[in-house]
Amino acid sequence: MRLFSKIFSAVFTILFVWAALVQYNDPDALMWYFIYGIAAGASFLFFLGKLNLLVPMVLSFAYLIGAWIFWPDYFEGVSIDGGNIDNIEHARESLGLIINALVMLFYAWRVKLERALNI
């Protein structure tokens, strides 16, 4: 499980960096650079074994709140095929934040498990 966690965190470090980089044409790109940059940083710290339990717990909570805030009034999916572009964009943003939250919850669980096994 330790090897899986290392690979998982390395992959998500790269994915979060990529997610930040592709935000360059978004009207609120700086916010998304910040959101995905922090997730990439937490993933990298987890990879190094330096992530404190409080960090992924707080981040997962913040990402879930963000997902709730961004959730569209009317869910029309995530593909652009005739729906309201604002609803689609909000759905994409919310789902991205939910992924961030789930990854951070995984990190928190692994940090807590490692702490319990080392005691």
Buried (B, 14 or more C-beta within 10 A) or exposed (E): EEEEBBEBBBEBBEBBBEBBEEBEEEEEEEEBBEBBBBBBBBBBBBBEEEBEBEBBBBBBEBBBEBBEEBBBEEEBEBEEEEBEEEBBBBBBBBBBBBBBBEBBBBBBEBBEEBEEEEE
